[in-house]
Amino acid sequence: MFFLLATVLLQRSYNFDQPSDAQYCAEYFRYLQSQPLESFDIPCSQVRASLVAALASQVNVGIGDPVRHMDEMTDHCRELLASDVPQSHLLDAARALASAKFINREQSLVLEVSDKVVKCLREANRRLDSRELAHDFADHLRRRFVVTSAIDDYEEAMALYDKIISSESNGDYTGPYLEDAAYSSASLAWNRARIYGNPEYSEEAIHRCRSFLRIPSIDDFSRRATTEPLALMTKLRSKMFGVTESSQEAQSGDTEVTDVRRLPSFSGLVASLLAKSTAGKTHWWMGGGEEEEHLRALECVCCTTDLAEIEEAIKYCRLLLASNPPSDDLIFRSALSLGRVLFYAFECTDEFEYLDQSVATFREMLQMPIPSYTRFAVMWELLDALSVRISLSGERDDFEEAMKLHSIASKDTHAPARGRFIFSCKWAHIARVNGHPTASTAYETAIILMEDTLLCAPTLETQHFQLLALRSNCEELPMHYASYEVGRGQLKDAIQALERGRALIWSELRGLRPSINQLPVNSHLANEFSAVNRELESLTMSVPPGTVMNDNDGHKDDEGMDNFGRLVVSHRKLLAKRSKLVSQIQAIPGFEHFVKARSFDDLRSAAASGPVIIINHCRWRSDILIVLHDTDPLLITTPEDFYHRGIELKTRLVETRKEYPLESRQYQRALRSVLKSLYDLVGQPVIKELRRLNIPEQSRLWWCPTSVFCSLPLHAMGPIPSDDGVPRYFSDLYIPSYTPTLFSLIQSRKLGKSSLEKPSILLVASPDDALQQALPEIWSIQRLDAKVTTFMGKRARNSAVLEGLRDHRFAHFVCHGKLVPEKPFEAYFGLHEDNRLTLHDIVRSRLPDAEFAFLSACHTAELTEGSIADEGLHLAAAVQYCGFRSVVGTMWAMADQDGGDLAEHFYKSMFSADQSGVPYYERSARSLRDAVRAVRKKKKLPLEQWVNFVHYGA
């Protein structure tokens, strides 16, 4: 009877979570262990197994010493494993041990105790081969993973779930554990995605959630609990990468918003909680429905403006927080919602006490054993509250705490790079405003995280989307960092900061084509590194712009991950493999700096053939920096209104071009005014410094502008005063070119062997009714004293042109150039009929023997509307990237009637004997300048018709 009493108390403790039942039945089973049970036909192993279950119940309701209980339970299970006992008793004990929710407590205690528990459960699972125990063991590992974030726990748990799912699935029949295993595996994958924030983990979680939702028999609670995280992940994916989502998941997200707006009665919830607590129950719900009700209520605590109801919401959160045992996940949600509603109450009332309580709540949360993914969210909330309190009180301790929190959050590897990047940008701004010594570290952290954020996206288009999603930070950060370093007198560091933070997409692509010639011959590392780079480059460029990557409502077939998910997973695997190879190569003596950020000493080689003039356009301070080959960089300070005047000049030029035709008097007047203002703002101080440096006129130089100056014709600034009264412009004094970055200029000189032989030319022409006046240009190219291959009419097709480019060192395009607003990779050359050669097609090409391209088409060096200026995503840059060392392009729409004369003068200068001994592609900048001057003199062109042409590269 005593044994039966203890057994019934154990059952009641399971059913009703009564602490006293769990306590008494454990005492009774301990007493029974000391009694001679054989005469009563009560197996000792059954009593031992029941004692383990009683101790597990105590752990779960939060009474007694959990460490001692877990140690005792583990010892009993080990003794059962070492004895010849019925498998049912061993199974009961092992399942009870697995059910103890000890692992939601302090992480230090978890690591101390849980390893012994896992080892014991692993042995029991191996011996019993029970699906029930396998599932319970996997659940234990899943709960432990939330606390420890150990990938080994994740992988072992997921392997157990997958084995159950595989064995339980049999056509139309589904076994009893399939649903639980599928649900738990989806929950585990979702937790990993939350903890680490890696894109491939999110894709795995999306796939597992969808797989679970395809099971027809699941209950409403499980369906809802899975649908909501799925909707969150797919919406986040759409926000980050622009991937189209299925209508079903979009509707799930809409349903969530609708439900949130149905506000609960917090006064009613408070009364309900008080009634529950009087019943003496610690863990007071028995099903998922009631828990779901509270989770939804917590989401709504800041959704009312009624002050009385806000007070009730605060009271409700406090009660809920006090009512939960330490082992329950809801305690974290309650604390987080309490901090939020207190801050909300402050915003509604301006009562400082609410703000203080909010700060205190978030601080206390950081001392709790909260999951790692929750910690980042808490720091975010605490920083928001601290920022307000600092602005009101100016408390120095709060400020120092905020600086420390920014640093910790920015370096939290469990948080997604995107969130950490935003944190680091805020950190840098606040530190700089307040003169805090961590500003430099903050800027450096932000630059690194900006690069990491870009790498999260697998394709060119999604990378650009990612940058646009963080536009304000991505556009401003490099210039802000550089201006900060200039203010400290660190000009070299400023130039390095600009180099690392601009043209990121081109830089990442160039990073996949590094030179490995210095590595040991036949090195397996060199071969592996080259192979993985080729795979990464192919994958990055594999999806044409505008392609829907998520088809068939999010999945290609009934089982597989959707197209975009597979792309993300493959991309991340290749990145991991590449990172490992880079570490191995850097371990070789002499290769410690392999593929690391380039030093200034490396970057200054860009100025080997002439100075590079960098314009840093920044609201903190704008500066002009001159990079020279053999001396330290020089600084030209700018007037205080430089930043705003630059914006005004770009706006005036672009807006007038939109409103009036290029040949109109209004546009000519605006262009003339802009060129004059540019000379006053930039040209005059630069020319003065060049003369001071004794850099002779007619020398080559390069412009490396930032921000709005990327859209302004720096090469044509003027008129410049002269003694003879003849109007001159900047290109009359010097031979200017453009480069998006220093490294792209360095690369344009290293792309292959140069030749002094006269090059062959591929002429790509697609004249139509709108380009009839371009025929003289075509004829002038065909009459050149060089081998000219013409692709015109039906021959001018995408694949044929790309193939032809591989066989010619020079290329000349006479066709339409088109931009697609906000879609830079869809900019294209119009070929025969509706055939197009897009920027994306060009980037995918490898043309190591190419040298020079003349892009006689509209908009070839113009930035697509809506794209980021400093990324330089235009056709001229794409042509340069794929192999051409020098490129001539156009800054806007061009007038084709002067193309024939310009081309004739250009190639006459290019092939003249005056530049013998100079590789032909290096003659292109001077030849363009000479051709423009000749046509200007001969035909007295309007400004826009000659200012339009620009030179990029070597």
Protein Blocks (a to p, Z undefined) as FASTA:
>chain_A
ZZmmmmmmmmmmmmnopaklmmmmmmmmmmmmmpcfklnopafklmmmmmmmmmmmmmmn
opajfklmmmmmmmmmmmmmmpccdfklmmmmmmmmmmpckklmcfklmmmmmmmmmmmm
mmmmmmnopaklmmmmmmmmmmmmmmnopaklmmmmmmmmmmmmmmmpghjbccfklmmm
mmmmmmmmmmmmmmnopaklmmmmmmmmmmmmmpmkbcfklmmmmmmmmmmmmmmmmmmn
opacdfklmmmmmmmmmmmmmccdfklmmmmmmmmmmnopablcfbfklmmmmmmmmmmm
mmcfbfklmmmmmmmmmmmmmmpcfkbmklmmmmmmmmmmmmmmmmmnopaklmmmmmmm
mmmmmmpccdfklmmmmmmmmmmmmmmmmmmnopaklmmmmmmmmmmmmmmmkbcfklmm
mmmmmmmmmmmmnopaklmmmmmmmmmmmmmmmmmpmbfklmmmmmmmmmmmmmmmmmmm
mmmmmmnopaklmmmmmmmmgoklmmmmmmmmccfklpcehiaklmmmmmmmmmmmmmmm
mpcghiafbgghhiablmbccfklmmmmmmmmmmmmmmmmmmmmmmpghilmgoiacdfk
lmmmmmmnoccddddddfkbccdddddfkbccddddddfklmmmmmmmmmmmmmmmmmpc
fkbmklmmmmmmmmmmmmmmmmmmmmmmmmmnopaehiacddddehjllmpcfklgccdd
dfkopacdfklmpccdddfbfklmmmmmmnpccdfbdcdddddddddfklmmmmmmmmmm
mmpccdddddehjllcfklmmmmmmmpfbdcddddddddehilklgccddehjbccdfkl
mmmpccfkbmbdcddbehklcccehiafklopafklmmmmnopabdcddfbdcdfklmmm
mmmmmmmmmmpmklgoiafklmmmmmmmmmmmmmmmmnopafklmmmpccedZZ
